[in-house]
C-alpha cells in the first residue's frame, strides 16, 4: 500500500483542504425526518451517507466515531460497515480515520488493529498510549496505515493528566517522545491527536514532532479556531476535524464549505 503520508497529501490536493469531517451520529440530535418510524440501522445509514455525499467535495478525510455505532449493537456495526463503503464509493479520494481510542495489552491491541485495518479497512485509528509501547506498536505494524496517539486532547479535563509535571515538563511531551521511539523501525505512520482548544500546546507538540501528521479535533462546537490551529501547527502534515458543527447544521454542505475555506492547503 502507498505510504499514509503520500495518500494524505493526495487527498488534500484533491479536496484542496485539510478538513476532516467527524461522523458522530447521535440519534437524539438528528432531525426526526431521519429517525421517525425507522430502525437505528436505517437512521444511521441514511444520515451518515447523506453527510458523506454533502461534504465529499471539500473533505480530505472522514472520522467515524466508533462509539456512536457500537452503542447500537449489531445494527450499528452493520451501519458502520456500510458507512465506510459509502466513503470509498462517494469520496474515493478521502481517507477514513477511525476514532476508537484503542489501547490495551499487545495481544488485544493486535486484534483491535485487525478489526480496524482488516475488517473495516480504515486508513488510520486513534490510539491511547497509557499502557505503553505494547498498546501502540501493533497499530504501527500495518504498512500504509497510521496510528494517531492521544497527546494533548481538547476535552475540558485533559489537563488533569496530560499536563501533569514530570521532570519539570508536562506529561504529553513525554508521550510524544516515547511514542516516537516506539514507532522506530515499524512500517506504519505515527501521528498525534492535539486539541484545537490549546494552540500553545499544539505548537509545542509540532516542535517535538515536526514531520508527524497531527489530527486536531475541537474546531467548531468545542470552540477551537481554524485559523489559530493552522498557524500553530506550522508546515507539517495536518488534519483538522470538525464534527457536530457540520453534522447538525441547517445546511451541512454550506457549513463544510465554510470550514474548508479556512483550512485551504
Secondary structure by P-SEA (a helix, b strand, c coil): cccaaaaaaaaaaaacccbbbbbbcccccccccccccccaaaaaaaaaaaaaaacccccccccccccccccccaaaaaaaaaaaaaaaaccccbbbbbcccccccaaaaaaaaaaacccccccbbbbbccccccccccccccccccccccccccccccccccccccccccaaaaaaaaaaaaaccccbbbbbbbbcccaaaaaaaaaacccbbbbccccccccccaaaaaaaacccbbbbbbcccccccccaaaaaaaaaaaccc
